[in-house]
Structure formats: structure tokens, C-alpha cells
Amino acid sequence: MEKLDASKREAIKKMSNIRLMSKLIGAGVDEETIQAMGRPELLAAWAEIVAAGKDEPPIAARPMGYDPELEKQRLEFEIRKYEQEREERRVREEQEAVERK
């Protein structure tokens, strides 16, 4: 716990036992081991994980089902479609204006 800065220490101390347990399970600590721990051990175990920098989940390259290139193409298509519709509307309005005269 001493390895952490004051704000992280306070944040860990404020965590409930259930939250500490879920964080430890998420970090890969055995459930039976966690169940046998008291609050001081839970705090110490989580503080060690945080100090080691293992509390952050690994950053995924991209979320499942999301392709930035596909999104870029979709956006470009929508822009072209909008511009085409706007041009068609302009031409139609000009024709209507000519017909009215």
C-alpha cells in the first residue's frame, strides 16, 4: 500500500469488500483464496496489483464488430448520398421556378 500515491491509497481504502473481491477475481486471483482473505488482506492484495500496474485491462485493438475502415467508407457514402440529394433538390427547385415564370 505504501508504494501507491495518496489518492490511489484513499480510493482503495474506500472500496467495499465485494468490489475488492470482484477486482481481484478480474485480475485472476483464485476465488477460494479471495474468500479466505479478510479486509486487510484484500486491501493489500489489490494494492499490490495496482502498484504492479496490472489493474488496467489490456487494451483491445478494437471492439468486436467494429471496423474503422468500414465506418469511414459508410460515412463517405452517406456524404456522397446527401450531396447528390441536395443537388437533385436544387435542380428540381430551379425547374419549378422556371415553370412558374
Buried (B, 14 or more C-beta within 10 A) or exposed (E): BEEBEEEBBEEBEEBEEEEBBEBBEEBEBEEEEBEEBEEEBBBBBBBBBBBEEEBEEEEEEEEEEEEEEEEEEEEEEEEEEEEEEEEEEEEEEEEEEEEEE
